[in-house]
Amino acid sequence: MAEIVAAVVFVALAILCWNAGVTETVFAAAGNGEPEYVSTRYAGPWIALGAAGVVVAGLLLIDGVRRLIQPPSHTR
């Protein structure tokens, strides 16, 4: 059960990291009738950390489900 809780925490942290890695800058229109320009900047380390968080969360979720489904072993 602890693995599933940890997976949820890692997903939340991954979302925070991903959002920290994306920055939008809006430039006003230069002339009459021209649209504004929106520039999106991606910070690689934050995006990579978010992706790694999702991978770790997936592994924890797989392990947590396995522990819930598999009966406990009585061997030592």
C-alpha positions in Angstrom: 0.0 0.0 0.0 2.9 2.3 0.7 4.1 1.9 -2.9 0.8 3.2 -4.2 0.9 6.2 -2.0 4.5 6.9 -3.0 3.4 6.6 -6.7 0.8 9.3 -6.2 3.4 11.5 -4.5 5.8 11.0 -7.4 3.1 11.8 -10.0 2.3 15.1 -8.1 6.0 16.0 -8.0 6.4 15.1 -11.7 3.5 17.5 -12.6 5.1 20.3 -10.6 8.5 19.7 -12.3 6.9 19.6 -15.7 5.1 22.9 -15.1 8.3 24.4 -13.8 10.0 23.5 -17.1 7.5 25.2 -19.4 7.6 29.0 -19.6 5.4 31.1 -21.9 6.3 34.7 -22.9 3.8 36.8 -24.7 5.0 39.6 -27.1 2.5 42.3 -28.0 1.5 42.9 -31.6 4.0 44.9 -33.5 1.6 46.7 -35.9 -2.0 47.1 -36.8 -3.9 43.9 -37.5 -1.0 41.6 -36.6 -1.5 39.0 -33.9 0.6 38.8 -30.7 3.4 36.2 -30.5 3.5 33.6 -27.8 6.9 32.0 -27.2 7.2 28.7 -25.3 10.5 27.8 -23.7 11.2 24.3 -22.4 13.8 23.8 -19.7 15.3 20.4 -20.3 16.4 19.5 -16.7 12.9 20.2 -15.3 11.2 18.2 -18.1 13.6 15.3 -17.6 13.0 15.3 -13.9 9.3 15.2 -14.5 9.6 12.3 -16.9 11.8 10.4 -14.4 9.2 11.0 -11.8 6.5 9.4 -14.0 8.8 6.4 -14.6 9.4 5.9 -10.9 5.7 6.3 -10.2 4.9 3.7 -12.8 7.4 1.2 -11.3 6.0 1.8 -7.8 2.5 1.4 -9.0 3.3 -1.9 -10.7 5.0 -3.2 -7.5 2.1 -2.0 -5.3 -0.5 -3.8 -7.4 1.7 -6.9 -7.4 1.8 -6.8 -3.6 -1.9 -6.4 -3.4 -2.7 -9.2 -5.8 -0.1 -11.8 -4.7 -0.7 -13.6 -1.4 2.0 -13.3 1.2 4.6 -16.0 1.0 5.1 -18.1 4.2 8.6 -19.2 3.3 11.7 -17.7 4.8 
